[in-house]
Amino acid sequence: FWGGGGPQVSLEALYKLKRLALHDNNFVGPLFEITGNLTSLEQILGTYNALTGSILDSIVRMRNLTIVGLEVNQLSGMIPPLIFNISSLQTF
């Protein structure tokens, strides 16, 4: 999911995953692409880490997202504009 000093794991097999909570873990490095297999994902919680880079366009494939929490990191770049077309999104 993220590289650098953080874990490099594959989440491909977790297609039923609803909540990805990795906040407050001191993960360091770029936010890697989240693939389309996580279509059931409703929440991404990665606050209070040291994630870098930008939020990638692949996030818009997750049509069930209600919460994306990536604040208090070192992210840069544009937020993919299509993320705001996800009707279930309540908090970003």
N, C-alpha and C positions, 0 to 999 in steps of 0.2 A: 504494500500500500504506500508506504513512504520509504525513501532510501536514506542515504547518508548514514548517520549513526543510529537510525531507527530500524525497526524490524522490516525485513523484506519478505513478506509472506504473500501467498496467493489466497485470495478470497473467492476464487472461481467456483469452488464446490459448495459455497455457502449461499446458494441461490434463494433459500428461504429466510435468510437473515433479515431481521426487521430493524435492529438497532445496533449501530457500530459506535461504541462508547470507548474512546481512547484518550480522554481528556486528562490533564494533570499528570503526564507521564514523562515529560522532558524529552519527547521525541524530537530529533534534529534531522533536518534535510528536506529535500523537495517532496511535495505532495505528488505521488504517482497517479497515473490514470486509473480511475475506477471503471471497471468494465461493465458491459451490459448484462452480465449474468446476475448482478445484484438488483434485479428488477423489483424485488419485494422490499427493498430497503426503505424505511420510513424516516430514520434519524441518523445523521452523521454528527457525532459529537467529538470534536478534536481540539477543544479550547485548551489554553495554557500549555502549549508545547513550544517548539522553536521550528515550526514548519516553514519552509521557504518556497518560492516559486509562485505559480498562479494556479487558480482553480481551473481545471481543464474542461473543455466542452463536453466530454463524455458524461459529466454529471447530469446532463439534461435527459439522458436515457432512463434515469430512475424516476419514473412518473408517479411513484407513491410517496415521494419525499414530503414530509411535513416540517421537519426541522433540519437546518444545516447550521451547525455551531462550530465555527473555525476562528473565532475571535481570539485575541491575545496570542498571536503568532507573528511571523514575519513574512506574510504572503504579499505578493506584489502583482501588478497587472490588472487587467480588466476582469470583471465578473461576467461570465458568459450570459449575454442578454436573454437567451432562450430559457434560462432557469426560471425567469419570472412568468413563463407560460405554463409552468407546472401548477395546475389548479389546486392541488392539495397542499402546496407549500404555504406554511403559516409564519415561520420564523426563519430569517436568513441573517 
